[in-house]
Amino acid sequence: MKKSGNKSGLQTKRNKKTQGSSLRSTAVHQTQKAKVKGQVSRKDVNSGCERSSTMQKQSQTKDTSPQSDADSSLQCLQKTLSAEDEISEVDLYRGEEEIVEELLQPVSEAQSSVSAAEDLQTYSQREWKGNTTKSQLIRKGYEAIASEFSLCRVRGDNYCALRATLFQLLSQSTKLPVCFQDADSKWPKELDSEEVFLKDWQFPFESKKSKFQRLNQCLELLKKKWCEAVQCESLAEREHLCQQLFRGLEEEYELLEALKFLMLRAAIELHAEMLKSSAVPEFCWLLYARDSSKNPMSLLTNHLRHVGFSGGLEQVEMCLLGHSLHQTIKVFRLYKFDTEEFITYYPSDRKDDWPPLCLLTEDDRHYNALVPKTKKSPKFDEHGRPKWKTPAVGSSLTTRL
């Protein structure tokens, strides 16, 4: 009888361990599933608890474990899942200090809409591994500029061209543009009184304010942040400013909508000059030659108001963006490598007068930002062809056969 009792006791302990192991396995499974999805929803928590309860009942029918032990294990699991609901990516097997340190970080990689700079060739080798003609062409394009720039990846949505431009603007600009200094500029109030330009303006966030108030708020925020960027005394200050702005929050989208308004304002001014037969940049004729944008109102209705929502910027609108900011947007178009269009300027008429903002695209749809490395003489010309060093005056070359 003693032996039988010992066996029964051992069996009970083994059953407890098995039940505890099953519950821990369920928790691990739930955590891994949450990491794949990026978040643990309420539905996942409830279903996880129901599965745990079912497992508990099944284990009770197979063994005679005390009810109090099973209830304790179930409560422990429910607390774990509840904690995951509040902090979706907490790893059960990481130390407390590591978790707290991560939560105290101001902006995580997942939150940031512009990544930290990385090596261009490393990126291209990771993303373009194939041996197709296109893959080889893109890799050559990356190689051509890898010695001059690092890459900052920009979130790939319909705002990406605006976001990449704004990031470069705040990272590099040394003075405010004329549009923030000119007292005669057309701001929302004047535009709204002349024509109903603002009634159909779209915003990516809800507000009780009028569209005029909201757009004016966007413009004031842009002016404030631009001033702060210009006044930064070090590169570290600028990086911190950008980290705080580019994290997908409402403030970032307000700045992007402000850029769209500056484009509209520039489009109105240029159209007025065209009507007076005054000289205007060449891209203006292309902009207003489209059936969908014969005038500023149709440009807004059919194009600008949709940017960020259902479409991005077209190339002629990139020219308008650069003109509105008094900056030249210099784009390396990798799929055009080894052609005259490898480097394109938006707009091209002021590239020698306005500071450049360097972007990169693989397809003219998605844009990333390029961060200059320490200055060295470029190895390639504007078409991606190798540059040859010219021998110094008086030097001679000797070729031995």
C-alpha positions in Angstrom: 0.0 0.0 0.0 2.8 2.4 0.7 4.3 1.8 -2.7 0.9 2.3 -4.3 0.5 5.6 -2.3 4.0 6.8 -3.4 3.2 6.0 -7.0 -0.1 7.9 -6.7 1.7 10.9 -5.2 4.3 10.9 -7.9 1.6 10.6 -10.6 -0.2 13.6 -9.1 3.0 15.7 -9.1 3.7 14.7 -12.7 0.1 15.7 -13.6 0.6 19.1 -12.0 3.9 19.6 -13.9 2.2 18.6 -17.1 -0.7 21.0 -16.5 1.7 23.8 -15.6 3.8 23.1 -18.7 0.7 23.1 -20.9 -0.4 26.5 -19.5 3.1 27.9 -20.0 3.1 26.6 -23.6 -0.2 28.3 -24.2 1.2 31.6 -22.9 4.3 31.3 -25.0 2.2 30.5 -28.1 0.0 33.5 -27.4 3.0 35.8 -27.0 4.7 34.6 -30.2 1.4 35.0 -32.1 1.1 38.6 -30.7 4.6 39.4 -31.9 3.8 38.3 -35.5 0.6 40.3 -35.6 2.2 43.3 -33.9 -0.5 43.5 -31.2 -2.7 41.4 -28.9 -6.4 42.2 -29.4 -9.1 41.7 -26.9 -10.5 38.9 -29.0 -7.1 37.0 -28.7 -7.1 37.4 -24.9 -10.6 36.1 -24.5 -10.1 33.2 -26.8 -6.8 32.4 -25.1 -8.5 32.3 -21.7 -11.3 30.1 -23.1 -8.7 27.6 -24.5 -6.9 27.6 -21.2 -10.2 26.9 -19.4 -10.9 24.0 -21.8 -7.4 22.6 -21.2 -8.0 22.9 -17.5 -11.2 20.9 -17.7 -9.6 18.2 -19.9 -6.7 17.8 -17.5 -9.1 17.5 -14.5 -10.9 14.6 -16.2 -7.6 12.8 -16.7 -6.1 13.3 -13.3 -7.0 14.2 -9.7 -5.0 17.5 -9.3 -6.3 19.8 -6.6 -8.7 22.4 -8.0 -6.9 25.2 -6.1 -3.7 24.5 -8.1 -5.5 24.7 -11.4 -7.3 27.9 -10.5 -4.0 29.4 -9.4 -2.4 28.5 -12.8 -5.3 29.9 -14.7 -5.2 33.2 -12.8 -1.5 33.5 -13.5 -2.1 32.9 -17.2 -5.0 35.5 -17.3 -2.7 38.1 -15.6 0.0 37.4 -18.1 -2.4 37.9 -21.1 -3.8 41.0 -19.5 -0.4 42.5 -19.2 0.2 41.7 -22.9 -3.0 43.5 -23.7 -1.5 46.7 -22.2 2.0 46.3 -23.5 1.6 44.3 -26.7 5.2 43.3 -27.3 6.5 42.3 -23.8 8.5 39.1 -24.0 7.8 36.7 -21.1 11.4 35.6 -21.1 13.2 38.9 -21.0 14.4 40.5 -17.8 12.4 43.3 -16.2 15.3 45.9 -16.7 15.4 45.1 -20.4 11.7 45.6 -20.8 11.6 48.9 -18.9 14.6 50.2 -20.8 12.8 49.6 -24.1 9.6 51.2 -22.9 11.5 54.3 -21.9 12.9 54.8 -25.4 11.4 58.0 -26.9 10.8 56.6 -30.4 11.1 53.0 -31.4 12.0 51.8 -34.9 8.4 50.6 -35.3 7.0 54.0 -34.4 9.4 56.0 -36.6 8.3 57.0 -40.1 11.9 57.7 -41.1 14.5 55.1 -40.2 18.1 55.7 -38.9 20.7 55.9 -41.6 22.1 52.7 -43.0 24.7 51.7 -45.6 23.4 51.8 -49.2 25.3 48.8 -50.5 24.3 46.6 -47.5 20.7 47.6 -48.1 20.8 46.9 -51.8 22.4 43.5 -51.4 19.7 42.6 -48.9 16.7 43.8 -50.9 17.9 43.1 -54.5 19.4 39.6 -54.3 18.2 38.3 -57.7 20.2 38.2 -61.0 17.5 39.7 -63.2 18.4 42.6 -65.4 16.5 45.0 -63.2 18.1 43.7 -60.0 21.6 44.1 -61.4 20.7 47.6 -62.7 19.3 48.7 -59.3 22.4 47.4 -57.5 24.7 49.3 -59.8 22.7 52.4 -59.1 23.2 51.9 -55.4 26.9 51.2 -55.8 27.3 54.4 -57.8 26.3 56.6 -54.9 27.2 54.4 -51.9 30.4 56.3 -51.2 28.6 59.7 -51.0 25.4 58.8 -49.1 23.7 56.7 -46.5 20.0 55.7 -46.7 17.1 56.7 -44.5 14.1 54.6 -45.3 10.8 56.5 -45.4 7.4 55.0 -44.6 5.9 53.7 -47.8 2.5 55.4 -48.0 1.0 58.0 -50.3 2.7 60.8 -48.3 6.2 59.4 -48.8 7.4 62.0 -51.3 6.2 64.8 -49.0 7.6 63.1 -45.9 11.0 62.4 -47.5 11.2 66.1 -48.7 10.1 67.4 -45.3 12.7 65.2 -43.5 15.5 66.6 -45.7 14.2 70.1 -45.3 14.4 70.0 -41.5 17.7 68.1 -41.6 19.5 70.5 -43.8 17.8 73.9 -44.2 19.7 76.9 -43.0 17.1 79.6 -43.4 13.4 80.2 -43.7 11.9 80.4 -47.2 10.5 83.6 -48.7 7.0 82.2 -48.3 7.2 82.6 -44.5 8.7 86.1 -44.8 6.5 87.7 -47.4 3.8 89.8 -45.9 1.7 89.7 -49.1 1.5 85.9 -49.1 -1.9 84.3 -49.7 -2.7 82.5 -46.5 -5.9 80.5 -45.8 -8.1 83.4 -44.9 -7.5 85.3 -48.1 -7.8 82.2 -50.2 -11.1 81.3 -48.5 -12.5 84.7 -49.1 -11.6 84.8 -52.8 -12.6 81.3 -53.9 -13.9 78.3 -52.1 -10.5 76.6 -52.2 -10.6 75.1 -48.7 -14.1 73.6 -48.5 -13.1 70.3 -49.9 -9.7 70.1 -48.2 -9.1 66.6 -46.6 -7.3 66.0 -43.3 -6.1 62.6 -42.1 -7.3 63.4 -38.6 -10.6 64.5 -36.9 -11.1 67.9 -35.3 -13.9 70.2 -34.2 -12.1 73.2 -35.7 -13.0 74.6 -39.1 -10.9 73.7 -42.1 -9.5 77.3 -42.2 -8.5 77.0 -38.5 -6.9 73.6 -38.9 -4.9 74.6 -42.0 -3.7 77.8 -40.4 -2.6 75.6 -37.4 -0.7 73.4 -39.8 1.1 76.3 -41.4 2.0 77.9 -38.0 3.4 74.5 -36.9 5.5 74.2 -40.0 6.9 77.7 -39.6 7.7 77.0 -35.9 9.4 73.7 -36.6 11.3 75.1 -39.5 12.6 77.9 -37.3 13.6 75.4 -34.6 15.5 73.4 -37.2 17.3 76.4 -38.6 18.3 77.5 -35.1 19.8 74.1 -34.1 23.4 74.4 -33.2 24.5 70.9 -33.8 23.7 67.9 -36.0 22.6 66.0 -32.8 20.0 68.6 -32.1 18.5 68.3 -35.6 18.5 64.5 -35.3 16.6 64.8 -32.1 14.1 67.2 -33.6 13.4 64.9 -36.5 13.1 61.9 -34.2 10.4 63.6 -32.2 8.5 64.7 -35.4 8.7 61.7 -37.6 6.8 59.1 -35.6 3.5 58.9 -37.3 1.5 61.2 -35.0 -0.9 64.0 -35.8 1.8 66.6 -35.6 3.7 65.0 -38.5 0.6 64.9 -40.7 -0.1 68.5 -40.0 3.3 69.4 -41.4 2.6 67.3 -44.5 -0.7 69.0 -45.1 1.0 72.4 -44.7 3.4 71.5 -47.5 0.4 70.7 -49.7 -1.0 74.2 -49.0 2.3 75.8 -49.9 2.1 73.9 -53.2 -1.4 75.3 -53.8 -0.3 78.8 -53.0 2.6 78.5 -55.5 0.3 77.1 -58.1 -2.1 80.1 -57.8 0.7 82.6 -58.1 2.2 80.8 -61.1 -1.1 80.5 -62.9 -1.7 84.3 -62.4 1.7 85.0 -64.0 0.8 82.7 -66.9 -2.5 84.6 -67.5 -0.4 87.9 -67.7 1.9 86.2 -70.2 4.8 86.6 -67.8 7.8 84.3 -67.7 7.2 81.2 -65.6 9.2 77.9 -65.1 8.8 75.4 -67.9 7.0 72.8 -65.6 4.0 75.2 -65.3 3.0 74.6 -68.9 3.1 70.8 -68.2 1.2 71.2 -64.9 -1.7 73.1 -66.5 -1.7 71.3 -69.8 -3.3 68.3 -68.1 -7.1 67.9 -68.6 -7.4 67.2 -64.9 -5.6 70.4 -63.8 -6.4 73.3 -66.2 -6.4 75.8 -63.3 -5.5 75.9 -59.6 -9.0 74.8 -58.5 -9.0 71.7 -60.6 -5.4 71.0 -59.6 -6.6 71.0 -56.0 -9.8 69.0 -56.6 -8.4 66.3 -58.8 -4.8 66.0 -57.5 -3.6 67.8 -54.3 -6.5 66.9 -52.1 -5.9 63.2 -52.8 -2.2 63.2 -52.1 -1.6 61.1 -49.0 -5.0 59.4 -49.3 -5.5 57.7 -52.6 -2.4 58.8 -54.5 1.1 60.3 -54.3 2.9 63.1 -56.2 3.5 62.9 -59.9 6.8 64.2 -61.3 5.4 67.6 -62.4 4.0 68.0 -59.0 7.4 67.3 -57.5 8.6 70.3 -59.5 5.8 72.4 -57.9 6.8 71.1 -54.5 10.4 72.2 -55.0 9.4 75.6 -56.4 7.0 76.2 -53.4 9.9 75.6 -50.9 12.6 77.3 -53.0 14.6 74.1 -52.9 15.8 71.8 -55.7 14.7 68.3 -55.1 17.5 66.2 -56.5 16.3 62.6 -57.1 18.5 59.6 -57.9 16.3 57.4 -60.0 17.9 54.0 -59.8 16.0 52.3 -62.6 17.3 55.0 -64.9 20.9 54.2 -64.0 23.5 54.8 -66.8 21.1 57.2 -68.6 20.8 61.0 -68.6 17.7 60.7 -66.3 19.6 58.9 -63.5 19.7 62.2 -61.7 16.6 64.4 -62.1 16.0 67.9 -60.6 12.6 69.1 -59.5 12.5 71.8 -60.8 15.5 72.0 -63.1 15.5 75.7 -63.8 17.0 76.8 -60.4 19.3 73.9 -59.6 22.3 76.2 -59.5 20.6 78.7 -57.2 18.5 76.7 -54.7 19.9 74.2 -52.2 19.4 70.6 -53.1 17.4 68.0 -51.1 18.6 64.6 -52.1 16.1 61.7 -52.5 16.2 58.3 -54.0 13.6 56.2 -55.8 13.6 52.8 -57.5 10.3 53.3 -59.4 9.2 57.0 -59.3 6.5 56.0 -56.7 8.3 55.5 -53.4 11.0 57.9 -52.2 13.7 57.5 -49.5 16.0 60.1 -48.1 19.8 60.3 -48.7 22.1 61.5 -46.0 25.5 62.8 -47.2 28.6 61.1 -45.9 31.8 63.0 -45.2 32.6 64.9 -48.4 34.8 63.1 -50.9 35.3 63.6 -54.6 32.6 61.6 -56.4 33.6 58.5 -58.4 30.7 58.8 -60.8 29.3 61.6 -62.9 25.6 62.6 -63.1 24.8 59.7 -65.4 26.4 57.1 -63.1 29.5 56.7 -65.3 32.9 56.5 -63.7 35.0 59.6 -63.5 38.7 59.5 -64.5 41.2 61.6 -62.8 42.9 64.1 -65.0 46.8 63.9 -64.7 48.4 66.9 -63.0 50.1 69.5 -65.2 53.7 68.5 -66.0 53.2 64.9 -65.0 53.9 62.1 -67.4 52.6 58.6 -67.7 54.9 55.8 -68.5 53.5 52.6 -69.8 55.7 49.5 -69.5 55.1 46.7 -72.0 
